[in-house]
Amino acid sequence: MESTNQLEEIKQKGKTLKFEDDDNDDAEFFYNKEFDFTNDLPAVLERGVDYRQNQRQNPERQECIFEKEPEGASESDYVVNFSLSLLEACSLNEKVPNIISRILLNNLYIQMQEKEIEMTERHQQIALDKLASVRAELLSDYVTKFKLTNHVDQNFFENLARQYVAQNKFHEAALLIYKFKFHNLFDLKVILDKLIDSNRMPAAKQLCEDSEELKLYLIKALSTNDNCKIAAQMIKEFRFDINNFPEVKERLMKNSMRYYLGRFLYKKPGSDDYLSLDRIEDMFLGFKPMLAYLVEDLVFKGKMNEAKGVVLRNYLDDTLRQDVREQLNDVIYNPNLDPVPYDVFGPLSVGEYLRLPPHVTVEFITTNDDIKKLDQLFDEPFIGVDSEWRPELTKFHKTCPSLFQISGSKVSYLLDFVSLKDDKDLDNKLSDIFSHKNVTIVGFAFNSDVEQFARKFPNLKFYRYIHNFIDAQNYFSLVTKSPPMTGLAKVCEKTFGKPICKKEQMSNWERRPLRLSQQHYGALDAYILVDLIQNLAKQGEECNCHLEKHVRVLDNRHYRPVAKDDDDEEGNGFLDSRPPAIFNPQERQRNFGGGDKKKEKDFIPSKGLTPEMKSFGFIVDKTLFKVGKMLQERKVDCKIPEKGLESEQICALAIKEKRVFVTTNLRLFNKKLNVPSCCVAFKTSPFSTLFFILIQLQTNSLQSKSFSNYEQKILISLAAFIEQRWQKKQFNQFPRCDEIIYIY
């Protein structure tokens, strides 16, 4: 088979899909990077339907993918030709996600298995003719499902892989090499370099999973400023020792240091993002390699006096590079030129911020003898709780809660978990307080604290059972009928007219003694929850939102945090040693500031949940108004909520009106909410297109003259196939399938 010639012919003739309407005006759908597949797929289907119905009036359609059927063609002939032609068009368009092509292929296969379509030799020939244009990801399944193994062999796929390499389609070539085990027939290091250049990391990782040599080569190739985080992730996944990769370790440490240093060099003093040099130095306290990198970059930026001060205060002479040490030998440190560290028992930011009231005292619990001071809390009706931990400076640096704050109305206690984390007497005392029937524990987004304690201190039990608990964040939203504020500072600003200064939030909470500003911040964070809940309780009485109705038992005794790849790894020690490196004086291009802000969202659906489509219409979340209008235009019963409502409130409205809630807020499903009978987590994805089709089928809006029986069969089969996967929860069979989840 001359697959190359066929592919080029398809590209030349099939880049533009043309459908002629009754007025003989061409309607073109260009398959290039600007093509909006999500919005245009329904139009493509409708044009295909129109061609089927009007082909007798317009028999000559040379450039249409839906070719004129031969005399005596059956319904199966048309369905196979229709589906394979659409599959071919989807494969040729790089912007069309793989999931669409896979669904078309699997749908056709299911119809063949259920005898709705009879596979003939002619159908096999059609499939064989289109084989060269099918995406590499689907080739193996395509050949198997259409029983083409007798027509193609290993040589065919090897030649196709070589053609992909010659055409610079290294991703497609890598998929074939991995699938058919052609590793010994290609220069894989060259292909890995090309995959890295095109940011095809999954394919690169897959290609070298059976070779230690290739794994090491891949990590070394990724050991650059731009890719060191990916290299670190590969090291974790391959279960290698980070200390065997000094380049990756050094770049991770330097990138972290430069992120904080950038907030000193390029942010204006007084701005929220500004960090003074003494705060950065304190952040790296105890980690001489990080401090040495800080000194080296300060020297590079010409701040010699500041660099000399950091060296003298932290005894870094033996840790610095020799060239940097020589430059600093002649510098006479003048402490008067260094800004004096600013530390007060109060807010650090300039402006009106909340302060700890004078009548509230701060008590430190640092020894076993101090634990008895907590007995005063048994007389408090409300107790505010919070915790602080040192920021994780790099991917391999692990920290744990080092300060636990617990406050009544008169005393705010700061518990030193650096020294008392294993104290059973403290755990028992806190357990008695948290389970006391006359005490209500007040938290703010307390789930994150619970997860930290469960992950770092699994032997402690005080946080696992709270007899009376109220989350101030949720109760504030209920009382004020406003969207849940993201942070405590904003809630306080709306309630008290002043925010909390958050300058000390990202600071070294392991240092002892704490700075005065840290003491104030920690004590205020716990105390303000008591003041806040009392204020909200008064407002709740006026609006019939009584506090006692929302106080609940918080039972985490059976909670186990989701396992992570590095849970069994010891993070201590990563920052203690500096990796060996050869200084290159020509390496002067530095990237200061701006860390990678992209974070993957972990969403794990609850076990035992089943989908159900019985409802009285749909309701969309606050960010999906356009989706709601689109559904309404398609005559789907969809309610668009009023502006200002938050996801939790819209979710409650969906429960009340028995509607399907369409949302992008996956965090809702991790909360213990009474979700509707059917929730859909909707993202802009390939599924959204077919999801519209499914909705139309459910509401019987496809029963119109514009669709023939053939097209209805195809669309119904597509929708049935997706629904079948949902019911069986076979999400992992398709990429990005977890972006649509049903919750029962």
N, C-alpha and C positions, 0 to 999 in steps of 0.2 A: 504494500500500500504506500502510495506517495503521500505520506502524512504531511510533509513540509509544504508541498504544493497545494494540498487541500486547505491547510491552515491559512496560507497566504491568500488563497482565492476567497476564503470566507471573510478574511479581514478586509479585502478590497471591496467585495460586493455586499458584505453584511454589516458594515459599520453603522449604516443608517437603515433603520427599519421604516418602511413606507407602507402606509395604509391609505387607500383612496376612499373618500366618502361619495355620497350620491352625486355631489356636484363636481366630481373629478378634481377636487383640490387635494393636493398631497398633504398629509399630516405626518411629519417626520419626528422621529425620536432618536436623537443622536446619542450614541453610546460612547461618551467620553467622560472626562473628569467632571464636567459641569452637569452631568445627567443626574436628576433627582429621582432615584429609583423608587424610593418609598412612596412618593406621590404619583409617579407615572406608571407603576405596574398595573393598577386597575385600568388605566387608560389603554395600556397595551392589550390587556385581556379583552376589554370591550371592543377594541379595533379588530382583534382576532375573531371575536364573535360576529362582528359586523361583516367581516370578510366571508365567514361561513354562510351567513344568511343571504349574501348578495353576490356570491361568486358566479352565479349563472348570468347575472346582468353584466358582470365585469370579469370575464374569463381570463383576460391577459394581465397577469400580475408578476412580472418577471423578477422584480426586486423585493417582493414580499417574502417574508420567511415562511408564511403559511401558503404552501404551494397548492396549485390546483390538483384535486384528487383525480386519480385515474377512473375510468369508467368502471362501475360496479364496486367501488370502494365501500368497505363496511364502516360501521361506527368505530370499531376498534382502530381501523386505519387512521381515521381522522384524529382520534384521541391521542394515539401514539405520536403521530406527526406533529400535532399541536404541542404536546408536552415536550418532545425532544427538541423541537425548533425553539421553544421558549427557553429550554435548558441551555441550548447552544448560545442563544443571545445573552443569557445571564452570565455564562462562562466567559464570553469575550469581553464583557464590560468589567473592568477592574474594580469599579466602584460598587458593584453589586456584591453584597456579602455572600460568603460560601453557604450560609445556612439556607438561602433561598434555593440555590441550585440543588442542595442536598434534599430539601423537602420535595422539590419537583421530582427528583429521581426516586426517592423512597415512596412517594405517592403513587407513581406509575407502577412500581414494583408491587405494592400492596394490591393494586387493582388486578395485576396479573396473578398474584397468589390467590385472590378471592374469585378468580375466573370471570371477573367483569370484563377483562380484556383477554383476548386469545392471542398469544404470541405466535407469530408466523415467521417464516424465513424472510419475508419481505421486511418485517419489522426489525429483524436482526440486521438486515443489510442497511436499513436506515440508521440504526444505532452504530453500526460499523463505520458508515460514512461520516458520522459526526464525532467519532472517537477522538480524532486529532484536535478538535476544538474544546474538548471537555477539560476542565481544570485538573491539575495534577492531584489535588486532594481527593478527587472523586474517581480517578481512573480505575483503581482497584475494585471498588464497589460497582462501578459502571460495568466493567468487564464481567464480573461475577453475576450480577443480577440479570444481565441480558444474555448470559451464557455464550460469551465470545471467546472463551478460553481456547477453543479449537481454531480460532481465526488469528489469534495473536499469541506470541510467546515471549520469553525473556529477552530475546534479541530485539523485539519491537520496543520494549520499554527501555532497554539500554540505549538504543539509537535515539529514542525520544529524549532521554536524559541528556545525551550528548548534544542534541539539537538545542535543548534549553540552555545548556552552558554556552554554546556558540552564539545564542541570541541574548546572552547576559540575563537569562531568567534563572538566577541561581537559587531562588527560593523553590521554584517548581522542580528544579533538578535535585535539590536536597531532599524533597519529599519522595521522589522516585528512588533515589539512592537508598534512603532509609527503608522504604517499603519493600524493595526487592533485593536488599542486601548487596548493593553494588559498591561497597566501600573500597574494595581492593582495585577497582577499575578507574578511580578518579583521584585527582589530587585534592584531598579533602581540606587541606590547610588553605589553599587558594579559595575554595568555596566558603570556608568559614570566615575568611577575611571579607569576602563580598557580602555575606549575610550580616556581618557586624556593621558594615558600611550602610546597608539598607535597613538596619534596625529590625532584623528578623531573628530575634533572640530565641524564641521557642524552637524554630527549625534548627538553629545552630546547636542548641542544647540537645535536641533529639538526635542530631547527626553524630554526636560524639559520646553518646551515653554508654557505649560498649567499649570505649577505648580510654584508658587512663592517660595515654600520651596526648590524645586530642583534647581531653578535658583540661589538662595542664596548658596546652597551647591556647585554648579558648580563653581561659582566665588571664593568661599573660597578654593576649591581644586586647582584652578588655581593661587592662590596667592603665587606664588613662583618666584624666580629670573628668571627662564627660561620662565615662562608663564605669568608674570604680564602684559605684553602688551596685550596679548589675553584677560586676565581678564578685563583690562581697556576697551577694545573694547566691551566685553559682557556687561559691566556696561552701556556703551553708548547705545547699542542696546536695552537693557532692560529698559532704561530710569530710572536708579537708580541714587542716589546721591553718588558721589565718596567719600564724607566725611563720609559715613556710612561704608566704607571699608578701615579702616586705614592701614591694611597690604599692600593692593594694592597701596595706595597712597604713603606710605613710600618707597616701592620698586621702584616705578616709579621715585621718586625724587632721591633716592640713585643711581639708575642705570644711570640717566642723569648726576649726579654729577661725578660719577666714570668714565664716558666716557671722560669728560673734564680733570679730574685729571690724568687719564692715559696718556694724551698727555703731561703732565708735568713730570710725574714720569718715563715714559718709552720711550720718544722720545728725541733725541739728540738736544740740543740747536743749532739753525741755520737751522734745517730741516723744511720743509714746514708744517709738522703736529705738530710741537712743540708749546705749549702754556705756557707762563710763569705764575707763580702763581698769580702775580698781575692782569694779564688779566683774569684768571679764577675767582678771587675774584670780579673783576669788572663785569664779566658776571652775577654773582649772586647778585649783588648789589640791596638792597631793599628787598631781600627775606631771612629773617633770618633763616628759617628752612634749606634752601639749604646751607647757610654758616655754620650752626651748623653741618650738615652732613660732610661738607668739613673739619672742624676742627677735628671731630671724626676720620675720616680716616687718616688725617695727624698724629694724635696722635698714631693711630694703626701702621703707617709706621715708627714711631720713629722720625718724624720731629716736635719736641716739640717747638722749637723757632718760626718756621713758623706758627704753630698752635696758639701760644700765640699772635703773631702779628695780625692774623686775628681776634681773640677774642677782642683785645683791640681796633682795628680800627672800629669794627662794633658793639661793646657793646653787646656781645653775652652771658654774664654770666648767664642770666635768661633763655636762650634757650638751653644750653648744658645739656647733661645728667649729673647726679650727679657724676658718677665715672670718667667721663672725666674732669669735673670741678675740682675734687680733685687731679687728676694727674697734672693739669696745675697750681694749686695754688702755688707750690714750684718753678715753672719755672720763672726765671728772664729774661724778654725779652731784647734781645740785637739787636737793629735795624741795627747795623753794620754788623750783620751776614746775614741779609736779602738782597738779590740783589736789587739794586736801580732800580726802574721802569724806563725803557728806553722810552723816549718820545721825538720825534723830528718832526718838520714840514717837513716830507719827508718819503721815504720808510723805513720800519723797517727791511726788509731783507738785508742781506749782499750781495753785488754784484751790477751789473749794472741794474738799473731799471729807468723807466721814472719818471720824476719830473715835477711839475707844473712850467712853464716858469716864470722867474722873472717879466715879464711885466703883468702877470695876477694877479689881486687882488681878494681877497676873501671877500665877504660881507655876513653878517648874517642878515636874516629877521626873527626877533623874536617878533616884536610888530606890531600893525596896522599902526603905523607911518612909519615903515620901508618899507611898501609895495610900496610906490611911487618910491623907488629906482629901481624897475623893469622896469620903463619906458624906460630906456636905451636900453632894449632888442628889442624895435620896430625897431631900426636902424640896427639890425644884420641880415644878410642873412641866417645864420645857427645858430640854438640853440640846444645844446645838453642837454638831460634830463635823469635823473636816480633817483632812490629812494632807501632808505635803511630802514630796520626794524630789530628789535631785534630778535635773534633766539628764536624759541619756545622751551623751555627747557624740557617740557614733553607733553604728549598727551592732557592734560587738560589746558595747559598754552597757551593762545591766545595773539598774538601781532598784531600790525598794523604798517603801514609805519609811521616812526617818523621823517624822514628827506627826503626832496625833493630837488634835486640838479638841477639847471637850469643855463646854462652857454653860454655866447657869446664868442667872440674872445679876450675880454679884461677883463671881470669880470665874476667870477663864484659865483653864489648866493646859499647859503645854507638856505633853508626855514625850520623853526622849526615847524613841524606838531604836536608836542606835545602840543604847545600852540595856534597854528593857524588853527587847523584842522576844526574848525567850523566858521572860519572868512569868511563871505560872500564877503567882499571887496577883499580878496585875491583870492577867487574863480572867481570873475568877472574879476580881472586883468589878471589872468592866462588864462581865456577863451578868452579874447581879444587878447592875444599874440598868443595862439594856433590857432586861427581862422584867423589871419592876412594873407592877400594874399601875402605879400612880405617876409614872414618869412617861412623858412623850418625847421620843427622840426626833429631832428635826434635822434633816439633811437637805442638800441641794445637789441634784444629779448624783445621788449617792451610789448609784450602780458602778461608776468608775472606781470609787474607793473600795467597794466590796470586791470587785474583780482583782484589784491590786493586792488586797490582803489575802484573797483566796489563792492567788498565784504565788505570792512571795512568802506568806506565813500560813501554810495549810494546817499547821498544828494549833493555831489560835482558834478559839470558838466564840469569842464575844460578839463578833459581827454577824454571826450566822443566824441568830434568833433575836428579834426585837419585838417585844410585846405590843408596843404602841409606836407607830412610825408615821410620819407625814413628810412628804417631799414638798418643800417650799416652792420649788419651781412650778410643779403642776398645780398646786393650790393657788398660787398667784394668778395663773392663767384662768382658773375657774372663777375666782372672785372678781377679777377685773374684766373678765370676758375679752381678753386680748390675747394675741399670739404669745406662746411661751418664749420668754426672753432666753437668749442663748447663754448668758452669763449672770453671775450674781451681781456684778457691778451695775449692769443695766437695770436689773430688778430694783436694786437699792436706789438708783437714781430716780426711777419712776415713783417709788414709794416714799422716800425721804427727801427727795430733791437734790441729793448729792450722791455721787458714785463712790466706790471703793478704789483707792489707788492700787493698781496691780503691778507696780514696778518690781516688787519682790517675788512675784509669782515664779519667774524663771530665775531662781538663784540657788546657791549651794546650801541646801537644807541639811547637809551632813556636817557642816562646820560647827565647831563648838569652841567658845560660846557663840550663840546666835548674835547677829547685829541687833541694835535697838530697833531698827526699822523692820527687821524680820520678826522680832518678838511682837511688835505692834500689829503687823499684818496677820500673823498666825492667830493671835488672840482675838482680833476683830473679826476674822473670817468665821469663827465659831460663835462669838457673842452676837453678832448681827443677825444670825438666824433666829435666835430667841426673840430679839426685838421685832424682827420681820414677821414672824408667825403670830405674835400677839397683835400686831397692827392689822394683819390680814384677817385675823379672827373677828375683830371688831367690824371690819368692812363686810365680812361674810354674814354676820348677824343681820345687817341692814338689807342684804340682797338675797336672803334665804339660802345661803350657801354655808351652812353651819360646819364648823371645823370638825366636830366629833363624828360627822358622817363620813369624813374622808380619812380619818385615822385608821390604820390597818395594821395587821400583823405582817412583819417582814421575815419570812422564813426562808433562810438560805442554807439550811442544814444539809440539804441534798445537792446543793449547787456545786458543780465542778466547772472551772473555767475551760474554755475551748483550748485544746492542746495546740502549741505552736512548735515550729521546727527547732527552736532554740531553747525550749523549756528545760532540756536536760543538760544544757551547756552552762558552764560557769563563766559569767561575764567579768568577774573580778580579775584583774591582772592584765587585761588587754591594753590599757593605757599606761601601764607601769614601765614598759620598756620601749625604747626607740628602735625601730627597725634599721638595720644597716643600709646606708644609701651613699652613693657617690655623688658629691656635689658637682653640678654642672654650671659653671659661671655664665653660660649662655642662656640658661633657663631663667628668663626674666619676665615671661608673660604669665602674670598671676591673675586669677579670677577671684576677686574679693567679694564677699557678701552673697546674698541670694541663694539659699538652699533649695533643694528640690521639694516643692510643696505638694506634689502629687502623692496621694495616699490611697492605697487600695482599700476598698470597703469589703469587710468580711461579713457575709450574710449567710447564715445557716438556717434553713427553714426548720420549724419544729417537727419532730417525728410524729407520725400517726395522723397527720392532717390530710384530708381528702378534699378534692375540688367539688364544687357544686355550682351549676349555672342557673339555678332557680332564683329569680329576683324580679324586682319591679322597676327595672331600668338601671341607669348608671349615674354616678356623680363623680366629677373630676376634682383633683387637688388644685391648690392655689396656683401652681406653676404650669397647669395643663389646660388653661382656658382655650387656647387655640385647638387643642385636641377636642375639647367639649363642643366648640363651634362646628368643627368638622363632622363630628358625630351627629349633631343636630341637623346639619345640612343634608346628611344622608338619611334623615328621618328616623334617627335612633333616639329613643327616650333617654336623654342625658341632661342632667341638671348641672348648671354652672353656679357654684355658690357665690355668695356676696364677697366682695373684696374685704380683706382684713381678717378673715377666718383662717386659723391655723390647721395643720393636718389633723391634729387630735380632735378638733372641734368638727371638722368636716367628716371625720371618721364616725363621730358620735351621731351626726346627722344622717349618715348612711345607714347606721343601725336603726335609727328611728323610722326612716322611710323605706327600709328594706331595699336599699340600692347597692349595686356593685360599686365599690370605691376604687377608682383608678388613680394611682399615686406613684411618684418617684421616690418617696420617702421610705427607704427600706428599714430605717431605724424603728419605724412603727411596729414592725413584726417582731422585734426583739424586746419590746416592752410588754408588760402584762396588761394588755388592754382587751376590752370586749370588742374584738374586731367584727366587721360584718360577716354575713354568711359566705360572702365571696369577695375577697380583696384581690386586686390585680396590681402588682408592682410593674408599672409601665415605664419603659425606657425607649428612646429613639433607637430602634434596632430593626433588623429584618423582620422580626416577629410582628412589629406594629402593622405592617402592610397586611399580612394574612390575618392578623387579629381583627382588622376592620371587616374583612370578608366573613370571618366567623360571626362577628356581631350581626352583620347583615343577614346571614343565614338564620341566626337565632331569632331575629325579629321578622323573618320572612319577607325582608325587603328586596330579595333578589328575584321574587316571582314577578317578572315583568317581561314584556315582549322583546326587550333588547337582549335577552339571554335564551339561547336554545337549550334543549335538553342535554346536548352534549356538554355545553359549557357549565351547566348547572352540576352535572356529574363531576366534572373536573374540580370545580370550586368546592363542592360538598366533600369530595374525597380529600382535598387539601385540608379543609377545616377538621374533618373527622380524624385525619392522621395526627394533626397537632393535638387535638383533644385527647386522643388515645395516649400520646406520650405524656400529657399532663396527668392523666388518670394513673398511669403506671409509674409516674415520677421518674421517667427515664431522661432526665435533663442532661446528664453527662454525655449523652450520645452526640450532642450537637454543641458547637461553640456558642458561648454567650446565651445559652438557653435559660440560665438562671435569672435572666432579666424579666421574665414573666413568671410569677409564682402565684398559685392559688392558695388561699388560707381558708380553712373551714372553721 
